[in-house]
Amino acid sequence: MRTSAGRTLINQFLAEMDRESAENDGVLVLGATNAPWHLDSAFLRPGRFDRLIFVPPPDEPARQEIVKIIANGKPVTGLDPAALAKRVKDFLCQLNQSGKKQKALESIGEAIRLRSDAAFYHAVKSLILSDLHKGKEALVVADAAIRLDPEDAFPLAAKAAAYSEMDQWANVEAWSLKALQIDSDHAMSANLLTHALRLQGKSDENEIAVEQLLAASPEDSFAHVNAGWSALQRGDSKQAETHFREALRLEPESGSARDGLLESFRARSWFYRIYLSYCFFMQRFTGGKQWGIIVGIYIAYQLLQRWLETVNEMVAAVFVILWLALVLWVWLAPGIGNFLILMDPSARLALKPGEKWQGLAVGGGLVLGVFGTATGFGLSLDPLLLGGIGLIASTVPASLTFANDSQKGRMIFGVVTAAVYAMTLVVVIKLSLTPGATELDPVTK
């Protein structure tokens, strides 16, 4: 409400309330907002909205009464308002709690058992299934919700979300547009549409959609998250950072906003921006197509490498080194990005402990490894040379250790990383304790 249009509206509204010619004795004006901290101070002066009353979400008895009011006059024989009121609380709370998605699925299943004709419950179940990465099941449930109420935008948006989980961005766009045709102000559909346009590389349409989204929902955290990712894809990390910060201000617990903010910090480096461009390109395709591209690139590398060997062996060797550097770059870029964030006293506060350790192990290990390798080679110091090579080798399993979502994966790659460290240390100590060692002995070959 601090834009020029908002200010005009405020002034007109307050003028109507304060008009001297108007009789307003005995008139009580009530207002409601879920963001009182954004109210213009002019509203809160004496004689205007000078009394603030907090109205909490309805408790279980209140939800029962709401259910009874809604069900009044409708054919709902056998409906248990108390059971339904309890289930509504259960699945909505569990849906927003980390690690409680499966419980939320069970709760919404019970709600559907009580009211199988409620399209809303089926749509919520579809969203929960999407969160659980069960896109195909979510699609089936979303279709059931649409059959129950084809004129409600929410089930259509749930179907778009299911396609989003399956990386089918053209279908996400199509079903988001269908939902917006029913309800042009449906925020979830607008956010999904913006997301789908960006991931399809439709930059012009995406830019228009972002502007419309922010104009319609300036206080929507997801709108700023979408705007931030769009800015990152354009290469504008500063603008992206601004939007992600605003998203976190609106919703401090937003994981997507925090992840986006970290990406905008990492994107301050040209090195990481190249990696992001690669990621944005690959995001346009489904998982199967991504693997097809990777396999195709590898086959092209093999063919070109064999041809170069017939032309010039030195050129072929340089080509192999460049290829290995490219592969390492893809694996190590996130860890190096975290290492760069650690260099910023304020930005490092956004990192989780695992991300900090990844930055130290990957970025720090790479820097020390390259320094040790170069110095050892230049000064003919075998312990330093092999120590540097060992540190460089350790960065690959380390990149898969600290930020791994799988506990089993963290353990496996953690053991491999520790083994590389141990082997490197043993070799360095052995060479250091060997007087006058200048050549690699059989143990280190």
Secondary structure, 3 states (H helix, E strand, C coil): CCCHHHHHHHHHHHHHHHCCCCCCCCCCCCCCCCCHHHCCHHHHCCCCCCCCCCCCCCCHHHHHHHHHHHHCCCCCCCCCHHHHHHHHHHHHHHHCCCCCHHHHHHHHHHHHHHCCCCHHHHHHHHHHHHHCCCHHHHHHHHHHHHHHCCCCHHHHHHHHHHHHHCCCHHHHHHHHHHHHHHCCCCHHHHHHHHHHHHHCCCHHHHHHHHHHHHHHCCCCHHHHHHHHHHHHHHCCHHHHHHHHHHHHHHCCCCHHHHHHHHHHHHCCCHHHHHHHHHHHHHCCCCHHHHHHHHHHHHHHHHHHHHHHHHHCHHHHHHHHHHHHHHHHHHHHHHHHHHHHHHCCCCHHHHCCHHHHHHHHHHHHHHHHHHHHHHHHHHHCCHHHHHHHHHHHHHHHHHHCCCCCCCHHHHHHHHHHHHHHHHHHHHHHHHHHCCCCCCCCCCCCC
